[in-house]
Protein backbone atom coordinates (compact mmCIF):
# COMPACT_ATOMS: atom_id res chain seq x y z
CA UNK A 1 0.00 0.00 0.00
CA UNK A 2 2.86 2.44 0.80
CA UNK A 3 4.52 2.01 -2.64
CA UNK A 4 1.18 2.86 -4.27
CA UNK A 5 0.91 6.05 -2.22
CA UNK A 6 4.45 6.99 -3.28
CA UNK A 7 3.65 6.54 -6.97
CA UNK A 8 0.57 8.77 -6.67
CA UNK A 9 2.56 11.47 -4.90
CA UNK A 10 5.38 11.38 -7.42
CA UNK A 11 2.94 11.75 -10.28
CA UNK A 12 1.29 14.76 -8.65
CA UNK A 13 4.61 16.29 -7.74
CA UNK A 14 5.96 16.03 -11.29
CA UNK A 15 3.22 18.38 -12.48
CA UNK A 16 4.87 21.26 -10.63
CA UNK A 17 8.62 21.26 -9.94
CA UNK A 18 8.32 23.87 -7.21
CA UNK A 19 5.90 21.74 -5.23
CA UNK A 20 7.63 18.48 -6.05
CA UNK A 21 9.89 18.24 -3.02
CA UNK A 22 7.47 19.79 -0.55
CA UNK A 23 4.71 17.42 -1.55
CA UNK A 24 7.04 14.49 -1.41
CA UNK A 25 8.38 15.47 2.03
CA UNK A 26 4.93 16.08 3.45
CA UNK A 27 3.78 12.77 2.04
CA UNK A 28 6.74 10.94 3.55
CA UNK A 29 6.04 12.48 6.96
CA UNK A 30 2.38 11.51 6.70
CA UNK A 31 3.29 7.96 5.72
CA UNK A 32 5.76 7.68 8.63
CA UNK A 33 3.13 8.97 11.05
CA UNK A 34 0.54 6.55 9.68
CA UNK A 35 3.06 3.73 10.00
CA UNK A 36 3.85 4.67 13.60
CA UNK A 37 0.16 4.89 14.48
CA UNK A 38 -0.50 1.51 12.90
CA UNK A 39 2.48 -0.01 14.71
CA UNK A 40 1.30 1.44 18.02
CA UNK A 41 -2.19 0.13 17.42
CA UNK A 42 -0.90 -3.35 16.61
CA UNK A 43 1.42 -3.25 19.63
CA UNK A 44 -1.41 -2.14 21.92
CA UNK A 45 -3.62 -4.87 20.52
CA UNK A 46 -0.91 -7.50 21.07
CA UNK A 47 -0.22 -6.18 24.60
CA UNK A 48 -3.92 -6.23 25.43
CA UNK A 49 -4.19 -9.77 24.12
CA UNK A 50 -1.15 -10.81 26.17
CA UNK A 51 -2.55 -9.21 29.35
CA UNK A 52 -5.90 -10.90 28.77
CA UNK A 53 -4.12 -14.24 28.44
CA UNK A 54 -2.20 -13.65 31.68
CA UNK A 55 -5.38 -12.54 33.46
CA UNK A 56 -7.19 -15.74 32.38
CA UNK A 57 -4.24 -17.80 33.63
CA UNK A 58 -4.40 -16.08 37.02
CA UNK A 59 -8.18 -16.52 37.21
CA UNK A 60 -7.81 -20.20 36.39
CA UNK A 61 -5.20 -20.65 39.13
CA UNK A 62 -7.25 -18.66 41.65
CA UNK A 63 -10.24 -20.86 40.86
CA UNK A 64 -8.14 -23.96 41.56
CA UNK A 65 -6.89 -22.45 44.85
CA UNK A 66 -10.42 -21.58 45.95
CA UNK A 67 -11.66 -25.11 45.23
CA UNK A 68 -8.75 -26.56 47.22
CA UNK A 69 -9.54 -24.11 50.03
CA UNK A 70 -13.15 -25.27 50.00
CA UNK A 71 -12.01 -28.89 50.38
CA UNK A 72 -9.77 -27.82 53.26
CA UNK A 73 -12.80 -26.21 54.93
CA UNK A 74 -14.66 -29.54 54.74
CA UNK A 75 -11.73 -31.28 56.46
CA UNK A 76 -11.60 -28.56 59.13
CA UNK A 77 -15.33 -28.83 59.78
CA UNK A 78 -15.08 -32.62 59.97
CA UNK A 79 -12.38 -32.32 62.65
CA UNK A 80 -14.37 -29.78 64.66
CA UNK A 81 -17.44 -32.02 64.43
CA UNK A 82 -15.44 -34.91 65.87
CA UNK A 83 -14.52 -32.76 68.91
CA UNK A 84 -18.16 -31.65 69.26
CA UNK A 85 -19.46 -35.22 69.05
CA UNK A 86 -16.88 -36.46 71.58
CA UNK A 87 -17.95 -33.78 74.05
CA UNK A 88 -21.63 -34.51 73.40
CA UNK A 89 -21.16 -38.20 74.19
CA UNK A 90 -19.50 -37.43 77.53
CA UNK A 91 -22.19 -34.87 78.41
CA UNK A 92 -24.98 -37.29 77.46
CA UNK A 93 -23.35 -40.07 79.45
CA UNK A 94 -23.07 -37.83 82.51
CA UNK A 95 -26.68 -36.62 82.24
CA UNK A 96 -28.02 -40.17 81.95
CA UNK A 97 -25.96 -41.63 84.81
CA UNK A 98 -25.49 -38.53 86.99
CA UNK A 99 -21.83 -39.46 87.15
CA UNK A 100 -18.85 -39.99 84.88
CA UNK A 101 -18.67 -43.54 83.54
CA UNK A 102 -14.96 -43.76 82.80
CA UNK A 103 -14.81 -46.65 80.38
CA UNK A 104 -12.73 -47.02 77.19
CA UNK A 105 -15.18 -44.85 75.22
CA UNK A 106 -14.90 -42.08 77.79
CA UNK A 107 -11.10 -42.04 77.64
CA UNK A 108 -11.18 -42.16 73.84
CA UNK A 109 -13.52 -39.15 73.65
CA UNK A 110 -11.80 -37.12 76.35
CA UNK A 111 -8.38 -37.69 74.77
CA UNK A 112 -9.67 -36.87 71.28
CA UNK A 113 -10.62 -33.40 72.47
CA UNK A 114 -7.00 -32.63 73.38
CA UNK A 115 -6.34 -32.64 69.63
CA UNK A 116 -6.93 -29.62 67.41
CA UNK A 117 -6.85 -28.99 63.68
CA UNK A 118 -4.54 -26.31 62.32
CA UNK A 119 -6.29 -23.93 59.92
CA UNK A 120 -4.49 -23.79 56.57
CA UNK A 121 -4.76 -20.99 53.98
CA UNK A 122 -4.29 -22.09 50.38
CA UNK A 123 -3.22 -18.88 48.61
CA UNK A 124 -0.20 -19.45 46.28
CA UNK A 125 -1.75 -17.54 43.37
CA UNK A 126 -2.88 -14.59 45.49
CA UNK A 127 0.54 -14.43 47.15
CA UNK A 128 2.16 -14.35 43.70
CA UNK A 129 -0.21 -11.58 42.53
CA UNK A 130 0.63 -9.42 45.55
CA UNK A 131 4.39 -10.07 45.68
CA UNK A 132 4.84 -9.57 41.91
CA UNK A 133 2.61 -6.49 41.76
CA UNK A 134 0.43 -8.22 39.18
CA UNK A 135 -2.75 -7.81 41.21
CA UNK A 136 -3.85 -5.13 38.73
CA UNK A 137 -3.83 -7.78 36.01
CA UNK A 138 -7.31 -8.55 37.31
CA UNK A 139 -9.30 -6.04 35.31
CA UNK A 140 -12.61 -6.62 37.09
CA UNK A 141 -12.11 -4.13 39.93
CA UNK A 142 -15.13 -5.32 41.93
CA UNK A 143 -13.94 -8.93 41.90
CA UNK A 144 -10.34 -7.90 42.66
CA UNK A 145 -11.48 -5.99 45.75
CA UNK A 146 -13.60 -8.94 46.90
CA UNK A 147 -10.61 -11.23 46.52
CA UNK A 148 -8.35 -8.93 48.56
CA UNK A 149 -10.94 -8.68 51.36
CA UNK A 150 -11.46 -12.46 51.23
CA UNK A 151 -7.80 -13.29 51.82
CA UNK A 152 -7.55 -10.64 54.53
CA UNK A 153 -10.48 -12.36 56.28
CA UNK A 154 -8.79 -15.75 55.87
CA UNK A 155 -5.70 -14.37 57.62
CA UNK A 156 -7.88 -13.08 60.47
CA UNK A 157 -9.61 -16.47 60.83
CA UNK A 158 -6.25 -18.25 60.78
CA UNK A 159 -5.06 -16.13 63.71
CA UNK A 160 -8.31 -16.62 65.65
CA UNK A 161 -8.26 -20.42 65.29
CA UNK A 162 -4.54 -20.58 65.99
CA UNK A 163 -5.00 -18.58 69.21
CA UNK A 164 -8.00 -20.71 70.20
CA UNK A 165 -6.00 -23.88 69.66
CA UNK A 166 -2.97 -22.61 71.54
CA UNK A 167 -4.53 -20.67 74.42
CA UNK A 168 -7.87 -22.41 74.94
CA UNK A 169 -7.23 -26.04 73.98
CA UNK A 170 -3.54 -26.56 74.78
CA UNK A 171 -3.26 -24.34 77.85
CA UNK A 172 -6.78 -24.44 79.28
CA UNK A 173 -8.49 -27.69 78.34
CA UNK A 174 -5.48 -29.99 78.69
CA UNK A 175 -4.30 -28.13 81.80
CA UNK A 176 -7.58 -28.82 83.65
CA UNK A 177 -7.26 -32.51 82.87
CA UNK A 178 -3.73 -32.71 84.21
CA UNK A 179 -4.57 -30.82 87.38
CA UNK A 180 -7.67 -32.86 88.20
CA UNK A 181 -6.33 -36.36 87.92
CA UNK A 182 -7.41 -37.30 84.42
CA UNK A 183 -5.55 -40.29 82.95
CA UNK A 184 -4.32 -38.92 79.62
CA UNK A 185 -4.24 -41.76 77.08
CA UNK A 186 -2.68 -40.07 74.09
CA UNK A 187 -1.83 -43.20 72.13
CA UNK A 188 -3.91 -44.52 69.25
CA UNK A 189 -5.09 -48.13 69.00
CA UNK A 190 -2.26 -48.92 66.58
CA UNK A 191 0.31 -47.27 68.85
CA UNK A 192 -1.00 -49.26 71.80
CA UNK A 193 -0.57 -52.47 69.80
CA UNK A 194 3.09 -51.59 69.16
CA UNK A 195 3.62 -50.70 72.83
CA UNK A 196 2.02 -54.00 73.87
CA UNK A 197 4.27 -55.93 71.48
CA UNK A 198 7.38 -54.26 72.87
CA UNK A 199 6.42 -54.73 76.52
CA UNK A 200 4.91 -57.38 78.71
CA UNK A 201 1.18 -57.31 77.77
CA UNK A 202 0.00 -58.25 81.23
CA UNK A 203 2.07 -55.51 82.82
CA UNK A 204 0.91 -53.03 80.19
CA UNK A 205 -2.79 -53.73 80.81
CA UNK A 206 -2.25 -53.67 84.58
CA UNK A 207 -0.61 -50.27 84.24
CA UNK A 208 -3.51 -48.89 82.19
CA UNK A 209 -6.12 -50.31 84.55
CA UNK A 210 -4.40 -48.92 87.64
CA UNK A 211 -4.19 -45.40 86.22
CA UNK A 212 -7.80 -45.54 85.04
CA UNK A 213 -8.95 -46.53 88.53
CA UNK A 214 -7.02 -43.62 90.04
CA UNK A 215 -8.73 -41.26 87.60
CA UNK A 216 -12.15 -42.63 88.48
CA UNK A 217 -11.53 -42.09 92.21
CA UNK A 218 -10.30 -38.54 91.67
CA UNK A 219 -13.25 -37.73 89.44
CA UNK A 220 -15.61 -38.61 92.30
CA UNK A 221 -14.43 -35.43 94.03
CA UNK A 222 -16.98 -32.70 93.32
CA UNK A 223 -14.40 -30.00 92.58
CA UNK A 224 -12.64 -32.22 90.05
CA UNK A 225 -15.93 -33.28 88.48
CA UNK A 226 -17.10 -29.68 88.15
CA UNK A 227 -13.83 -28.52 86.60
CA UNK A 228 -13.85 -31.46 84.20
CA UNK A 229 -17.45 -30.98 83.02
CA UNK A 230 -16.89 -27.24 82.63
CA UNK A 231 -14.05 -27.79 80.17
CA UNK A 232 -16.11 -30.46 78.34
CA UNK A 233 -18.92 -27.94 77.81
CA UNK A 234 -16.32 -25.34 76.89
CA UNK A 235 -14.70 -27.66 74.33
CA UNK A 236 -18.10 -28.37 72.79
CA UNK A 237 -18.89 -24.64 72.55
CA UNK A 238 -15.50 -23.89 70.99
CA UNK A 239 -16.10 -26.52 68.31
CA UNK A 240 -19.52 -25.03 67.51
CA UNK A 241 -18.00 -21.54 67.32
CA UNK A 242 -15.22 -22.59 64.95
CA UNK A 243 -17.61 -24.58 62.75
CA UNK A 244 -19.73 -21.43 62.43
CA UNK A 245 -16.71 -19.31 61.44
CA UNK A 246 -15.59 -21.82 58.82
CA UNK A 247 -19.05 -22.28 57.34
CA UNK A 248 -19.44 -18.51 56.94
CA UNK A 249 -16.15 -18.13 55.06
CA UNK A 250 -16.93 -21.28 53.06
CA UNK A 251 -20.12 -19.62 51.83
CA UNK A 252 -18.06 -16.62 50.66
CA UNK A 253 -15.61 -18.98 48.94
CA UNK A 254 -18.39 -20.70 47.01
CA UNK A 255 -19.69 -17.31 45.89
CA UNK A 256 -16.22 -16.31 44.64
CA UNK A 257 -15.92 -19.61 42.76
CA UNK A 258 -19.20 -18.97 40.94
CA UNK A 259 -18.14 -15.43 40.05
CA UNK A 260 -14.77 -16.49 38.70
CA UNK A 261 -16.34 -19.22 36.59
CA UNK A 262 -18.59 -16.56 35.10
CA UNK A 263 -15.60 -14.29 34.41
CA UNK A 264 -13.81 -17.13 32.62
CA UNK A 265 -16.86 -17.67 30.42
CA UNK A 266 -17.13 -14.01 29.38
Secondary structure, 3 states (H helix, E strand, C coil): CHHHHHHHHHHHHHCCHHHHHHHHHHHHHHHHHHHHHHHHHHHHHHHHHHHHHHHHHHHHHHHHHHHHHHHHHHHHHHHHHHHHHHHHHHHHHHHHHCCCCCCHHHHHHHHHCCCCCCCCCCCHHHHHHHHHCHHHHCCCHHHHHHHHHHHHHHHHHHHHHHHHHHHHHHHHHHHHHHHCCCCCCCCCHHHHHHHHHHCCHHHHHHHHHHHHHHHHHHCCCHHHHHHHHHHHHHHHHHHHHHHHHHHHHHHHHHHHHHHHHHHHHC
